[in-house]
């Protein structure tokens, strides 16, 4: 998940003075969920090969964590969009999408 780590690192580097704790919190939660998902995937692979009855439980937990990661990314993108709108309001001739592009964010991808 090195690609994802880049997102977390960029989140921490690009935090604004408006929401630094929110950006840190989002980055930390994404990193924590990834680690938990990887641990459970490892447990799943070990359990699956040994035929343990816990396979269904681990599968459900992996699915739950994957869903939580999707929610956290959506919340992060929402916070990024709010930031972009706020910054764009202070710069004449710039849109929120321009600000996002400048910051290397793709938080408006759903709105296209």
C-alpha positions in Angstrom: 0.0 0.0 0.0 2.8 2.4 -0.7 0.5 4.4 -3.0 -1.8 5.0 0.0 1.1 6.0 2.2 1.8 8.8 -0.2 -1.7 10.1 0.4 -1.3 10.0 4.1 2.1 11.7 3.9 0.6 14.4 1.6 -2.3 14.9 4.0 0.1 15.6 6.8 2.4 17.9 4.7 -0.4 19.9 3.1 -2.5 20.5 6.2 -3.8 24.0 6.4 -3.7 26.3 9.4 -7.5 26.0 9.4 -7.7 22.3 10.0 -4.4 20.9 11.0 -5.8 18.6 13.7 -8.5 17.3 11.3 -5.9 16.4 8.6 -3.7 14.7 11.2 -6.6 12.8 12.6 -7.8 11.7 9.2 -4.2 10.6 8.2 -3.8 8.7 11.4 -7.1 7.0 11.1 -6.4 5.9 7.5 -3.0 4.6 8.5 -4.5 2.7 11.5 -7.3 1.2 9.4 -4.8 0.0 6.8 -2.6 -1.6 9.4 -5.7 -3.3 11.0 -6.9 -4.5 7.5 -3.4 -5.9 6.7 -3.3 -7.7 10.1 -6.7 -9.2 9.5 -5.8 -10.2 6.0 -2.7 -12.0 7.3 -4.8 -13.7 10.0 -7.3 -14.6 7.3 -4.7 -16.2 5.0 -3.2 -18.2 7.9 -6.6 -19.3 9.1 -7.9 -20.1 5.6 -4.9 -22.3 4.9 -5.3 -24.2 8.2 -9.0 -24.6 7.8 -9.9 -23.0 11.1 -13.6 -22.2 11.6 -12.8 -18.5 12.1 -12.6 -17.8 8.4 -16.1 -16.3 8.2 -15.4 -14.1 11.2 -12.2 -12.8 9.7 -13.8 -12.2 6.4 -16.6 -10.2 8.0 -14.0 -8.1 9.9 -11.9 -7.5 6.8 -15.1 -6.3 5.0 -16.0 -4.0 7.9 -12.6 -2.5 7.9 -12.6 -2.0 4.1 -16.0 -0.2 4.4 -14.6 2.0 7.2 -11.7 2.9 5.1 -14.1 4.0 2.3 -16.0 6.2 4.8 -12.8 7.8 6.1 -11.6 8.6 2.6 -15.0 10.2 1.9 -14.7 12.3 5.1 -11.2 13.3 4.2 -12.3 14.4 0.7 -15.1 16.4 2.1 -12.8 18.2 4.5 -10.4 18.9 1.6 -13.3 20.3 -0.5 -14.3 22.6 2.3 -10.7 23.8 2.5 -10.5 24.4 -1.2 -13.7 26.4 -1.2 -12.5 28.5 1.6 -9.1 29.2 -0.1 -10.7 29.8 -3.5 -13.0 32.5 -1.9 -9.9 34.5 -1.0 -8.2 34.3 -4.4 -9.8 36.1 -7.2 -10.2 34.1 -10.4 -9.5 30.7 -8.8 -12.0 27.9 -8.3 -12.0 25.3 -5.5 -11.0 22.8 -8.2 -8.0 25.0 -9.1 -6.9 25.0 -5.4 -7.3 21.2 -5.2 -5.3 20.7 -8.3 -2.5 23.0 -7.0 -2.4 20.9 -3.8 -2.3 17.6 -5.7 -5.7 16.6 -4.4 -8.4 14.7 -6.3 -11.2 15.5 -3.9 -13.6 16.7 -6.6 -13.5 13.4 -8.6 -17.0 12.4 -7.5 -18.5 15.7 -8.7 -17.3 15.3 -12.3 
